[in-house]
Amino acid sequence: MFIFVIFHILSSLLFNVVSLSAFDNYGETQKVWQLNNFSEKVEKINNLDLSASSVAVLDSDANFFLFEREANEVRSIASISKVMAALVFMDLDINFEDYYRIQASDRRLGGRDYLFLGEEVKKIDLLALSLIPSDNTAVIALSNSIGLSEDDLVKKMNEKAKELKLYKTYFEDATGLSNNNVSTAKEVAIMTAKAFENELIADLAQRYAYNFETKNGRIKNVNSTNELLVGFKDLEVDGRVISGKTGYNILAGYCLTLKFSNSDGKEFISVVLNSKSIKDRFRDSEKIIAEVAEIYK
């Protein structure tokens, strides 16, 4: 399987087109001299001290990449994979108010367990658990609840990547537990922008706290793995985080994709892949958001 992944990546490099975007002008990096006298400000963001190996910042309104650092490098993306799984679920005919009984076959290790064998949970809560606390079992349970095996879900995720022209993006599992789930910072930004256009995904991905009730009346409270949803930690930033998704495994390092806005409400997507620590992925993102806010003042 590893050989297949390498083949997939090399093939994509050979046949990739210049634009990696699902939209006509996504994926085109604007040069400093094209940014309407922003030269000096943009140079500051280029010189940011960041721990992440790969970074991309997408201006969502103008549809261009404001900043890139090793943004085309193919890297493991861990649980950011769940963003693509959510996009696939949006294409399917799912009644999210229906209940599903958790089965032994749904169980996936990794992270905290919120679901237990035999519990009956609404499908909307399974989607929420996959995006907010990044529950691996919830992704598989939601897929099984509609009669879709994990293999078939992964197939659809890869088909969706091709549909969005994300030629360097490949999935081997639905949760991000596999190190072979790969993409680039630029393609993650495009995937994130597309996902957050969906009202349901956007609504769930912006929540830090979420609570739900099982069919037998058990109330559960969960928190997001995205700590920036409750405010910035290290810097005073003239903007706010709207939504996002974290990811981590040993190969991927600490990853974070965010939708954020400046004080004027202008929206951006930032992606950091392989930050050195859980704190660094938030610190890297804060630095980026602060500099973008300065550029657009």
C-alpha positions as CSV (number, residue, x, y, z in Angstrom):
1,M,0.0,0.0,0.0
2,F,2.9,2.4,0.8
3,I,4.2,1.8,-2.8
4,F,0.8,2.6,-4.1
5,V,0.7,5.9,-2.2
6,I,4.1,6.9,-3.5
7,F,3.0,6.0,-7.1
8,H,-0.1,8.1,-6.6
9,I,1.9,11.1,-5.5
10,L,4.4,10.8,-8.3
11,S,1.7,10.4,-10.8
12,S,-0.1,13.5,-9.6
13,L,3.1,15.5,-9.9
14,L,3.4,14.4,-13.5
15,F,-0.1,15.2,-14.5
16,N,-1.0,18.0,-12.2
17,V,-2.2,21.2,-13.8
18,V,-1.0,24.7,-12.6
19,S,-4.2,25.4,-10.8
20,L,-5.1,23.1,-7.9
21,S,-8.4,24.7,-7.4
22,A,-12.1,23.7,-7.5
23,F,-12.6,27.2,-8.7
24,D,-11.2,29.0,-11.6
25,N,-8.7,31.3,-9.9
26,Y,-7.9,29.3,-6.7
27,G,-4.4,28.1,-6.4
28,E,-2.8,31.1,-8.1
29,T,-0.3,32.8,-5.8
30,Q,-0.3,36.6,-6.2
31,K,3.2,38.1,-6.4
32,V,4.2,40.8,-4.0
33,W,4.2,43.4,-6.7
34,Q,0.6,42.6,-7.6
35,L,-0.8,43.4,-4.1
36,N,-1.6,47.1,-4.5
37,N,1.2,48.6,-2.4
38,F,1.2,45.8,0.1
39,S,4.8,44.9,-0.6
40,E,6.4,45.7,2.8
41,K,3.5,44.2,4.8
42,V,3.5,41.0,2.8
43,E,7.3,40.7,3.2
44,K,6.7,40.6,7.0
45,I,4.5,37.6,6.7
46,N,7.1,35.9,4.5
47,N,9.6,36.3,7.3
48,L,7.4,34.9,10.1
49,D,9.1,32.5,12.5
50,L,6.9,29.5,12.3
51,S,7.4,25.9,13.5
52,A,5.2,24.4,10.8
53,S,6.8,22.6,7.9
54,S,4.1,23.7,5.4
55,V,1.9,26.8,5.5
56,A,-0.7,28.4,3.2
57,V,-3.0,31.4,3.6
58,L,-5.9,31.8,1.2
59,D,-7.8,35.1,0.7
60,S,-11.3,33.6,0.5
61,D,-12.9,36.8,-0.9
62,A,-10.3,37.5,-3.7
63,N,-9.6,33.7,-4.2
64,F,-5.8,33.9,-4.2
65,F,-3.0,32.6,-1.9
66,L,-1.5,35.5,0.0
67,F,1.2,33.4,1.6
68,E,2.9,30.0,1.0
69,R,5.7,28.2,2.6
70,E,6.4,24.7,1.3
71,A,2.7,24.8,0.4
72,N,2.9,22.2,-2.4
73,E,4.8,19.6,-0.3
74,V,2.8,16.4,0.1
75,R,2.4,15.7,3.8
76,S,0.3,13.5,6.1
77,I,-2.8,15.4,7.3
78,A,-4.2,13.2,10.0
79,S,-7.7,14.1,11.3
80,I,-8.1,17.0,8.8
81,S,-9.2,14.0,6.6
82,K,-12.5,14.3,8.4
83,V,-13.2,17.5,6.5
84,M,-13.3,15.5,3.3
85,A,-15.4,12.8,4.9
86,A,-17.9,15.5,5.9
87,L,-18.0,16.8,2.4
88,V,-18.9,13.3,1.1
89,F,-21.6,13.0,3.7
90,M,-23.2,16.2,2.4
91,D,-23.5,14.6,-1.0
92,L,-25.5,11.7,0.4
93,D,-29.1,11.4,1.3
94,I,-28.9,11.3,5.1
95,N,-31.7,12.0,7.5
96,F,-29.6,13.5,10.3
97,E,-32.5,13.2,12.8
98,D,-32.5,9.4,12.6
99,Y,-31.0,7.4,15.4
100,Y,-28.2,4.8,15.0
101,R,-27.2,2.1,17.5
102,I,-23.4,2.0,18.0
103,Q,-21.9,-1.4,16.9
104,A,-18.7,-3.0,17.8
105,S,-17.6,-2.6,14.1
106,D,-17.8,1.2,14.5
107,R,-15.0,1.3,17.1
108,R,-11.8,3.0,16.1
109,L,-8.9,3.6,18.5
110,G,-7.3,7.0,19.0
111,G,-8.4,10.0,20.9
112,R,-11.1,10.2,23.6
113,D,-14.1,7.8,23.4
114,Y,-17.5,9.5,23.5
115,L,-19.6,6.7,22.1
116,F,-20.3,3.3,23.7
117,L,-21.6,0.0,22.4
118,G,-25.4,-0.1,22.2
119,E,-26.0,3.6,22.6
120,E,-28.5,5.1,20.2
121,V,-27.3,8.5,18.8
122,K,-28.7,10.9,16.2
123,K,-26.8,11.0,13.0
124,I,-26.3,14.8,13.4
125,D,-24.5,14.1,16.6
126,L,-22.2,11.6,14.9
127,L,-21.3,14.3,12.4
128,A,-20.8,16.8,15.2
129,L,-18.6,14.4,17.1
130,S,-16.4,13.8,14.1
131,L,-15.8,17.5,13.5
132,I,-15.7,19.0,17.0
133,P,-13.8,16.6,19.3
134,S,-12.6,14.7,16.2
135,D,-14.1,11.3,17.3
136,N,-12.9,8.5,15.1
137,T,-15.6,6.1,16.0
138,A,-18.3,8.7,15.1
139,V,-17.0,8.9,11.5
140,I,-17.2,5.2,11.0
141,A,-20.6,5.0,12.8
142,L,-22.1,7.6,10.5
143,S,-20.8,5.8,7.5
144,N,-22.2,2.5,8.7
145,S,-25.5,4.1,9.6
146,I,-26.2,4.6,5.9
147,G,-24.9,1.2,4.8
148,L,-21.6,2.6,3.5
149,S,-18.5,0.6,4.4
150,E,-15.3,2.5,5.3
151,D,-13.7,1.3,2.1
152,D,-16.6,2.8,0.1
153,L,-16.4,6.0,2.1
154,V,-12.7,6.3,1.4
155,K,-13.3,5.7,-2.3
156,K,-15.8,8.5,-2.4
157,M,-13.4,10.8,-0.5
158,N,-10.8,10.2,-3.2
159,E,-13.3,10.7,-5.9
160,K,-14.3,14.0,-4.3
161,A,-10.7,15.1,-4.2
162,K,-10.4,14.5,-7.9
163,E,-13.7,16.4,-8.4
164,L,-12.2,19.4,-6.6
165,K,-9.0,19.0,-8.6
166,L,-6.9,18.2,-5.5
167,Y,-4.5,16.0,-7.4
168,K,-2.0,15.7,-4.5
169,T,-4.6,14.6,-2.0
170,Y,-5.2,10.9,-1.2
171,F,-7.0,9.0,1.5
172,E,-6.4,5.5,2.8
173,D,-8.8,5.6,5.7
174,A,-11.7,7.9,6.7
175,T,-10.5,9.1,10.0
176,G,-6.9,10.2,9.5
177,L,-5.4,7.5,11.6
178,S,-3.4,6.3,8.6
179,N,-0.2,8.1,7.9
180,N,-0.9,7.6,4.2
181,N,-3.7,10.2,4.2
182,V,-1.9,13.0,2.4
183,S,-2.4,16.4,0.9
184,T,-0.6,19.8,0.7
185,A,-1.2,23.0,2.6
186,K,-2.7,24.6,-0.5
187,E,-5.0,21.8,-1.2
188,V,-6.1,21.6,2.4
189,A,-7.0,25.3,2.2
190,I,-9.1,24.7,-0.9
191,M,-10.8,21.7,0.7
192,T,-11.5,23.7,3.8
193,A,-12.9,26.6,1.9
194,K,-15.2,24.3,0.0
195,A,-16.3,22.5,3.2
196,F,-17.1,25.6,5.1
197,E,-19.3,26.8,2.3
198,N,-21.7,24.2,3.5
199,E,-24.0,25.6,6.2
200,L,-24.1,22.4,8.3
201,I,-20.4,21.8,8.3
202,A,-19.7,25.5,9.0
203,D,-22.2,25.5,11.9
204,L,-20.6,22.5,13.6
205,A,-17.0,23.5,12.9
206,Q,-17.5,26.9,14.6
207,R,-18.6,25.4,18.0
208,Y,-16.2,24.9,20.9
209,A,-18.8,23.3,23.2
210,Y,-21.4,20.8,22.0
211,N,-23.9,18.7,24.0
212,F,-26.3,16.0,22.9
213,E,-28.7,13.5,24.4
214,T,-28.7,9.8,23.5
215,K,-32.1,8.1,22.9
216,N,-32.1,6.7,26.5
217,G,-31.7,10.1,27.9
218,R,-28.0,10.3,28.7
219,I,-26.6,13.8,28.2
220,K,-23.1,14.2,26.9
221,N,-20.9,17.4,26.7
222,V,-17.9,17.6,24.5
223,N,-15.4,20.3,23.6
224,S,-13.6,21.1,20.4
225,T,-9.9,20.3,19.9
226,N,-9.6,23.7,18.3
227,E,-8.7,25.9,21.2
228,L,-8.6,29.2,19.2
229,L,-12.4,29.1,19.0
230,V,-12.5,30.5,22.5
231,G,-10.0,33.2,21.8
232,F,-6.3,33.9,21.1
233,K,-3.8,32.7,23.6
234,D,-0.4,34.4,23.1
235,L,-1.1,37.5,21.0
236,E,-3.5,40.4,20.7
237,V,-5.0,39.9,17.3
238,D,-7.3,42.2,15.4
239,G,-9.6,39.5,14.1
240,R,-11.4,36.3,15.1
241,V,-11.3,32.6,14.4
242,I,-14.6,31.5,12.8
243,S,-14.2,27.7,12.5
244,G,-11.5,25.0,11.9
245,K,-10.3,21.5,12.2
246,T,-7.3,20.0,13.9
247,G,-5.2,17.0,13.1
248,Y,-2.4,15.0,14.7
249,N,-0.5,11.7,14.2
250,I,3.2,11.0,14.6
251,L,4.0,11.5,10.9
252,A,1.7,14.5,10.3
253,G,2.7,16.4,13.5
254,Y,0.3,19.0,14.8
255,C,-1.9,20.4,12.1
256,L,-4.6,23.0,12.0
257,T,-6.8,24.5,9.2
258,L,-8.8,27.6,10.1
259,K,-11.3,30.0,8.7
260,F,-10.8,33.5,10.2
261,S,-11.6,37.1,9.6
262,N,-10.1,40.5,10.2
263,S,-11.8,43.3,12.0
264,D,-13.5,44.3,8.7
265,G,-15.0,40.9,8.3
266,K,-12.8,39.9,5.4
267,E,-12.4,36.1,5.5
268,F,-9.3,33.9,5.0
269,I,-8.3,30.3,5.3
270,S,-5.0,29.4,7.0
271,V,-3.3,26.0,7.1
272,V,-0.3,24.9,9.2
273,L,1.0,21.3,8.8
274,N,3.5,19.6,11.0
275,S,3.9,22.2,13.7
276,K,6.2,21.1,16.4
277,S,3.7,20.8,19.3
278,I,0.1,21.3,20.2
279,K,0.8,24.8,21.4
280,D,2.9,25.6,18.3
281,R,0.0,24.9,15.9
282,F,-2.1,27.5,17.7
283,R,0.9,29.9,18.1
284,D,1.8,29.6,14.4
285,S,-1.8,30.3,13.5
286,E,-2.0,33.3,15.8
287,K,1.1,34.8,14.2
288,I,-0.3,34.3,10.8
289,I,-3.7,35.8,11.7
290,A,-2.0,38.8,13.3
291,E,0.1,39.5,10.2
292,V,-2.8,39.1,7.9
293,A,-4.8,41.6,10.0
294,E,-1.9,44.1,9.6
295,I,-1.7,43.6,5.8
296,Y,-5.4,44.4,5.4
297,K,-5.6,47.4,7.7
